[in-house]
């Protein structure tokens, strides 16, 4: 059996060719240039190994969790190659790949999810098969799921970024750590070989990445850093005023509970004010490398003064400062002013959610838009 594997969920890019148990792999530190180097790496590997796509039995990819853009690149390339060659595809968990490469039977895998959180899973090997002890998820390092017993091995960048916290969390249970480990295509290929042998490969069109959306809290340094004149962090005391602005500005406004939940969830919430009067506010949810603009509202009496444009521009700047790759949002087709604002700022339409919004006469669709940063 011959399997081609690729992995792009971190700053590393790796490819591997698995042939009946013999695996040849390559790995490079590429930062965010996966899309520029991946195909060349794959072509070079196949050429040097004297293998063509038609000779393969399947294509495997690191399905995540990890960088949102990275796992999409791996999935998309795997799909494209598989469709052209008529091959099945297998997506493999990056956390399980860490466990596979660790060479241990009890493994806690943790990847840095940025913004103070980790992707986490725990596995045990029994009769040469991996059993999931803790399902893949994201959490604060200090809230990492508990495991039973000792002799566990910690692996992945999560242990590098939060070594002291995780060492304390699993005090007396860790037999060792590999803080430098990253998911590798070689381990992806080994795990995929088992899937393909069991007939678990899927059609290329069914391949999907695993993306665990993040709710992030701002760091202390971010709270203390000034944002812009007239723009400050929202706090619980602002919720009543924000609710009043919301009710005057929208036919179907957010509730007080929605606003309070946004604050409690650690979303980036900012208030635009002048002489202590609230002019508007914005709510931005940050993920690994993308952001979701959940609410941008200007008080009805202050609209058509360029404040919405200014607040949106500053919101995009805040996303860039936090290394976001793009910003997503949903908007009603009937909200012509908002559509014009977003298009002028560089947003483009990428999809439609049917019946997404409540409307006076039933439901209204939502236009999905993105702005690449």
N, C-alpha and C positions, 0 to 999 in steps of 0.2 A: 504494500500500500504506500502511496506517495501523497503527502499532504504539504501544501504551502500555507504558512502561517505569517500573520503580520500583527504588530502591536504598536499603537501610537497614543496611548492614553496618558502618558507623562511627557516630560521634556525629552525623553529618549525615543528613538525610532528603531525597531528591530524587525527582522524578517528571518524566517527559518524554513528549511526543507527537510521534512521527515520521510525517511525511506526505510520501511520495515525495521524500525527501531534505531536506525542510524540518523542522527540529526545534525545538520550543518546550519549554523546561524550567523547573523551579522547584527551589530548594534552600534548606533551612533548617537551622540548627544547633539540634538538639532534644535533645541529650544522650541520655537513655534513654526518651524519650517517643514513640518512633516509632509505637507502637500507638495513641496518642491522636491523632496528627495526620495519619497517612498517608492514611486514607480521605478526610478533608476536603481534603487537598491534591489527591488524584486527582479528586475530584468538582469542585473548583474549576477545575482545569485543563481537564477535559472540557467543563464548562459554558462557560468563557470562550472555548474554541476551537470551540464549536458542534458537538461530536462526542458520540456516544453509544457505549456498549459494543458495540451491535449493528453499528456501522459500522466496527469495528476488524477487522484481519486477524490479530492475534495480540497476546499479552501477554508481555513480557520482564521478568526480574528479575535483580538481582545475586545470584548463587548462592553467593558466598563465594570464598575464605576471608574471615573477619572475625569480628565478634561472633557468638557462637553464637545468642543470642537474636535478634539483628538479621537474620541470614540466614534464620532460620526465619520471622520475621514477613513478610519479602518473599516467600518461597516460599508461605507460607500464604495471603496476600492474593492473590497472582497465581493460585493454584489456585482460590480461591473465586470470583474474578471470571470466570476462564476457564470454569469449570464452568457458571456461571449463563448465560453468553453463548454457550456452545458453541464456544470459541476454542482454538486451539493455544497452547502455552506454550514459551518458550525461556529456559533458565537460562544466564547469561553469567558467566564468571570475573571477579571484581572486579580481579584483577591484570591481566588482559587489557584491562579497561576503562581502567585507569590508562595502559597503553601506548597505547591508541587515542586518548586525550585529550592525550597528550604531544606529538603532532604531529611525532614523530621516527621514523626507520626502525630504530634500534637502541635498545632500551629495557630497562633493569633496573627492575623494579617491586618495591617493598618496603613492606609495611605493618607497623606496630608490632603485634606479637602479645602485648604486655605480658609481664611477668615475664622480661625480658631477651632475648626472641627476636623474630624477624621472620617474616612470610610473604614468600616470595621467588619470583620467576620472571623469566626473561629472554626477550625476543622480538625477532625481526627481521622486517621487512616486505619481501617480495619479490613483485613484480608485483601490488601492492596487496593482498596477502594476508599475514596474520601467520603466521610459522613459529615454533614454540616451540623455543628454544635450551636453556633450563633449565626443567624441569617445575615447576609450583607445588609448594611444600613449605614447611616451617618449619625454622628453624635459628638458631643463635647468629649475631649479625652478623659476628663475626670468622671464622665458618666458612661464610660465604655462598659458594655455588658459583662457580667461576671461569668467566670468559668469555674468548674470544679476541679480540685486536685492540683498537683504540682507537675513539673516536667514539661511545661509549655514553652514554645519557642516563639519569640516575637520577631516579625519581619515586616519591612516596608518603611517608607518615608515618614509615616506617622510616629514611629519610634525614634526617628531622628529629630523631628520637630518638637515632640512632647515626651522626650525620654524620661525626665524626672516624674512627670505626672503619671505616665503609663506604668513606669516601674513601681510607683507607689500604689497605683490601682491594682496591680497584680503582684503585690509584695509577697515574696516567698513562693510564687507559682511559676516564675520564669526561670528556665534553665539556660537561657541565652537569648541574644538578639542579633539581627542583621539590620542595622539602621540604613544601610546604603542600598538595599535590595529594591529593584523596580520590576514590574511585570515584564517578562521577556517572551518573545515569539517562540523560543524553543520549548518552554513550558506549555504555552498555548497549543503547540503542535502535539505534544505528548498527550495532553488531556483530550484534544480533539480526536486523536487516533482511536481512543476508546469509544467516543461517541459515534464516529463513522463505522467502526467495526460492529457496533450494536444497531446500525441502521438508523441512527438518530440525526443524520444530516438533514437539512431542510432545503427547500427550494430557495434560490437566491432572493426572490421577492419577499420571503418571509423573515429574512434576517433583520434583526433590530438591535440597536445598542441598549445597554442598561444605563440609565441616567437617573441618579438619585438627586432630586431637587433639594436645594439647601435653603434653610432659613438662617441668616447670619446676624450676629450682634456686632455692633461697631466696637472697635478697640478703643481703649481709653485715649490713646494718642489722637484718634480720629475725632472723638468727642471734643477734645480740647482744641483741635486745630480750627481756627476761624474759617468760615466758608466764604461768605461774601457780604458786603454791607446790606443790611435788611433781610438777611437769610440766616436762620439759626435752627438748631435742633429742636424738634417738637418734643414736648414733655406732657405727662398726663394732665397737667393743668390747662393745656390747650384744647383738650378734646371737646369741651362744651362750645367753645368759639368755633372750632372747625366744623362741628355739627351744624351750627347756624349758617355758616358759609355754604356748606354742602346743600342744605335744604333750600336755600335761596337760588343756588346756581343750577340745580338739576331737578328734572321731573321725577327721577327715580334715584334719590340720593343714597349714599352710604349711610348706614345707621351709626349711632354712637358706639355700638358694640363693634362694628367693623373697624372704626378708627382706633378704639382701645386695643383690639386684637392686633392691629398692625404694629402698634407700639410694643405690646407684650411679646410679639414674635421677633423683635429686634430688627424690623425692616428699617431702611434708611428713610426717616421722616423729617422733612424740613418745612419750616414756616417762613413765609415772606411777610414782613411786617414793616409798618412805617408809623413812628410815634405811638408804638404799642398797639396799633390797630392791625388786625390780621387781614392782609391783602389776598393771600392764597396759601397753598401748601402743596407738597408733593410727597408721594409714597412710592418708594422704589425697593423692590425685593431683589437682593443680590444672590446669585448662584456662583458656581465654581468659576466660570468665565463668561457668564451672560447675566443680564439683569432684566427684570420684568417691571415695566412702568405700570403700576396698579392704579394710581390716581394722581391727576394733576388738575387742580381746581383753582380758579381765580374768582374772588368774590364778584357777584353780579354787578355791583356798582363800580367796580374797577376794571371791568372787561373793556376790550378795544383800546387799550392804552399801551400795548406792547409788553405788558407784564407776563403774559403767558409765554411769549416768545423768549423773554429773558429767563424765566424760570426753567423752561425746557432746555435752553442752552446750558444753564448751570447744572441741570440734572445730568445731561450728557457728559459734561466735564467731570462731575463726581464719579460717574461710571468709568470714565477713562482713567481717573486717578487710582481706581481700585482694580485696574487691569482687566476690565470687562472687554470682551470681544464684540459684543453686540447688545442692543436693547430691544426688547419685544414689547408690544402692547396690543390691546384690543380696543376698537372704537366703533361706535354705531354708524352705519351708513348714512343715517339721517343727520348726524352731527357734522354738517358741512364745514363749519368754522374750524373744528378740531382736525378734520381731515386735511384742510389746507395748511394749518399750523404744522402738522407732523410732516407732510410732504415737503414743505419749505425747509424743514430742519434736516431732511435727508432720509426720512423713513420711506419705505416702499411696501406695497401690499404683497403678502406671501401666502395668504390663505383666508378661509371664511369658516366661521363657526355658526352653524345653523341654529336659530332659536336660542341664542346665547343670553340675550338680555330680556328682562321684563319690559313690556311696553303697554301702552294704554289699551291697545286692542289685541292683547295676546303676547307674542314674543317677537323679538327683533334679532336679526343676525348680527354677528360681530365680524368686522374686518380685522384680520391679524396683520400687523405691520412690523417690520424690523428696520433697525438702523445699525449698520456696521460701523464700528469705531476704529 
